Amino acid sequence: MSFRNEARREVKSAAPELSKLTEEDAVARLNTLLTDNRTCQSKRAQIEDQIRQARQDIDKHEVTINTMTARLDDLCIEAGCENHGGLELAERRSADYLRLRTDIEGTEMDLLHDGEGDTVAALEAQAGEVDRDTLPATIETLTARIDEELEPARTTLAGAKGRQEKELEFMNGGEKAAALAEQSQAMLASIRASAERYTRVKLAARILRNEMERYRNENQGPLVRRASEHFAILTRSSFQMLLTDFNEKDEAVLIGSRASGQQVRVEGMSAGTRAQLYLALRLASLEKYMETAEPMPFIVDDILVDFDDERSAAALRALAQLARKTQVILFTHHQRVVEQAQALDGAAHVHTL
């Protein structure tokens, strides 16, 4: 078979549309089409490899996305968020909570340092007994009395200074006189500072003691009686009542009295019992306040952390009683407290944050 006949047969079989061309042109065109087809096959193989790699990357990313989504879901459950968009707000609230808790702990440390041995609960109880509206006038009156009673001491010191200066005039101008003069001035400054500080402290202490005694006589009796009732309930009758006494420094202190007659001071109580004493004083103070003023919300954070189950339940019942008169809000991280609150037959409403 000749080349032309074979070429014509192959063209007719492979590409009939090229039959009108000469044999030479048709063969050249077929060669071009073959080259183009091989190039396309190579590109197709490359693209298929790229698609395969892209699918593998997508699978890996989907695993990562599913893992992160599950973690975000866990965080939403932990933070009480309805969706992922609320996590940023929850994070800010958590940071604010930690900052406020740090500030509160720092403030409590300052109170303990400056409270002359009193506990934070005792200091809060004392502060709750003070009428804030009368504080500016009371401070102004006390300041005036301090200045008035310090004036005689200042006059005495000024006279002593004058006498010492006259005595120095009789001394010679040598080194001994100069040294004595310097010592005299230093001693005089020290005496003046000490005398003023001592006089102010003693006078302020006497005035404050008188005012505290007056207020205690007028208000403490009913307050302590009511706190005793709460304390007996909160401790499940482990203590029967609260008594007032004076310590070695002649300072008023609270004492818990058991049914056996045993008396226990605050520092001798367990951490849980001190927490129950603190709550009893808070409840009694708030009830007394509401006798003459508008009700105010009672907000506490995890005050039952040191309570056992029985005392925790008793405290929740006491808070439910108070809630009949004013709003009570209790924050807690403990599921057991939530379960006990839910058992109060509708007296408590639980909100998960």
Stockholm file with secondary structure:
# STOCKHOLM 1.0

chainA/1-353         MSFRNEARREVKSAAPELSKLTEEDAVARLNTLLTDNRTCQSKRAQIEDQIRQARQDIDKHEVTINTMTARLDDLCIEAGCENHGGLELAERRSADYLRLRTDIEGTEMDLLHDGEGDTVAALEAQAGEVDRDTLPATIETLTARIDEELEPARTTLAGAKGRQEKELEFMNGGEKAAALAEQSQAMLASIRASAERYTRVKLAARILRNEMERYRNENQGPLVRRASEHFAILTRSSFQMLLTDFNEKDEAVLIGSRASGQQVRVEGMSAGTRAQLYLALRLASLEKYMETAEPMPFIVDDILVDFDDERSAAALRALAQLARKTQVILFTHHQRVVEQAQALDGAAHVHTL
#=GR chainA/1-353 SS CCHHHHHHHHHHHHCGGGTTSCHHHHHHHHHHHHHHHHHHHHHHHHHHHHHHHHHHHHHHHHHHHHHHHHHHHHHHHHHTCSSGGGHHHHHHHHHHHHHHHHHHHHHHHHHHHHTTTCCHHHHHHHHHTSCGGGHHHHHHHHHHHHHHHHHHHHHHHHHHHHHHHHHHHTSCSSHHHHHHHHHHHHHHHHHHHHHHHHHHHHHHHHHHHHHHHHHIIIIIHHHHHHHHHHHHHHTTTSSCEEEEEECTTSCEEEEEECTTSCEEEGGGSCHHHHHHHHHHHHHHHHHHHHHHSCCCCEEEESTTTTCCHHHHHHHHHHHHHHTTTSCEEEECCCHHHHHHHHTSTTSCCCCCC
#=GC SS_cons         CCHHHHHHHHHHHHCGGGTTSCHHHHHHHHHHHHHHHHHHHHHHHHHHHHHHHHHHHHHHHHHHHHHHHHHHHHHHHHHTCSSGGGHHHHHHHHHHHHHHHHHHHHHHHHHHHHTTTCCHHHHHHHHHTSCGGGHHHHHHHHHHHHHHHHHHHHHHHHHHHHHHHHHHHTSCSSHHHHHHHHHHHHHHHHHHHHHHHHHHHHHHHHHHHHHHHHHIIIIIHHHHHHHHHHHHHHTTTSSCEEEEEECTTSCEEEEEECTTSCEEEGGGSCHHHHHHHHHHHHHHHHHHHHHHSCCCCEEEESTTTTCCHHHHHHHHHHHHHHTTTSCEEEECCCHHHHHHHHTSTTSCCCCCC
//
